[in-house]
Amino acid sequence: MADLSFLVFGEHGDSVNGVVVQVRKRADRLQLWTGEVGTDGKEALSIGTHLKKALNLPEHFRIRFQLHTDAMKRRGSTVTARFQL
């Protein structure tokens, strides 16, 4: 499993704890579960940049980063993104 994680996430493989893929009618969702990546967002944005390149996503494609603690406190169905790439 560690080898697969490295192939997909490169140097960030140790930071990624899990992946969830949800296929939906309006928009598909890919969730990466990470360990502590810091509050400044640098590591999270680096992981997102690597993921965009690995998946060959277009430049205009948005990646939003949400904290688990924010998701647990949310009201309604959405959580405000802490960082966006």
N, C-alpha and C positions, 0 to 999 in steps of 0.2 A: 504494500500500500504506500509506503514511503517513496518508493521509486516512481509510482504513478503520480503521486502528488508533486514530486520534483519535476517530472516531465510537463505537467500542466501549468504549475505555478512557479517554476524556476526556483530562485533563491528564497521565495516566499512560502515554499511548501511547508515549512515547519510552522508557519503562522496560521495556515488554513486547517481548521478542525473538522469541517464538514461542508457538504454541498447539497442544496435542495433545488430541484428543477420542478417548476409548476407550469404546465401548459394550460392556458386559459383562452377564453373566447376573445377578449379584447386585447390582452397583452400577455405574453409569456414572461415568466419571472425566474431568474437564476439567483439564488441566495448563497452567499459564501459565509460560513460561520468561521470567525477567526478568534484567536486568543486576544490578549491585550495588544493593541496596536498603537497606543499612545493617544493623547488627547489633541495633539496638533494636527493629526490627519495625514502626516507625511507618509507613514507606512501604508495606511489604507489607500491613499491615492496612488502610491507606487504599485500596490497589488492590482488596483483597477486599471492602471496604464498597461501593466503586463497582460492582464486578462483581455483588454481590448485588442492588443496586438496578437495574442494567441488565437483569439476567435475571429480575427480579421474584421472587426467591427468598424463601420464608417466613423469618421471624425465627429459627425454631428450626433452620434448615438450617445445618450446620456447614461451615466452610471451614478446612482445615488447611494450614499452611505448612511446607514441608520445604526444607532446604538441599541443594543438589546434592552438596556435600562429604559430608554425612551419608549420602546415598543411596549414594554410592560406597563407603562404609565399612561399610554395613549387613551384618548377619548375619541370614539368613532373608528373608522376603518383605515385611516392614514396616519403615518408618522412623519414628522418633519425630518428631512435629511440634514445631517450635520455637515456633510461634505458632498460636493458634486463634481464630477469629472466629465 
